[in-house]
Amino acid sequence: MKKRVMLREIAHARAGDKSNISNIAVIVYKMEDYPLLKEKLTEQAVKDYFKGLCFGKVTRYEVDTIGALNFVLEEALDGGNTRSLRVDGYGKSLSGYMLSMEIEDDFAQIPCP
């Protein structure tokens, strides 16, 4: 049985920004959820999710020892916090947005009656 899971249910995030680049780390609460995160949270999935906000390359770095994926989103902050007309163009706000992303959980167990 497949179900949709919001990232915030299985992970938390940390983020930062430098100029026009946002850095977002997504870290699982439980290591057993890491394989699902690695499979579903691809560079392309993140790029598609941030379309309209991220106009450059998305690069993913895996940190297997702590169950984390670190994403670098280029051209994602409308020129950076000193140039942007966005109300909050800082990278930290993008981590909250990312945790609202839903992924399909192919590993979901069928509940026993």
C-alpha positions, 0 to 999 in steps of 0.5 A: 500500500502506498501513502503520501508522507509530508517530509516534516513527518519523518525529518527536520531541516536546517538551512542557510544562505550565501548570496544567491545560493540556498543550502538546505539539509534534510535530516531524518528523525529515524534512520529507518526512514533514510532509504525512503528519503534517499530514493524519493528526494532526488535533485530533480524532485527538489528542482521541480518542487522549487520551480519558480523560486530556484532558477539554477542547478540543484546539487544533492550531497548524501551524509549517510552517517547521520541520515541527511541529504544536503541540497545546494540550490543555485539562483534561488534567492532572487539575487541574495538578501541585499538585492531581493524584493522578496519579503523574506528571501533568505534561505532559512525560509525555504527549509520550512517550505521544503518540509511541506513537500510530500513524497510517496511512501512505497514502503508503508506497511499494511496495518494489521486488523 
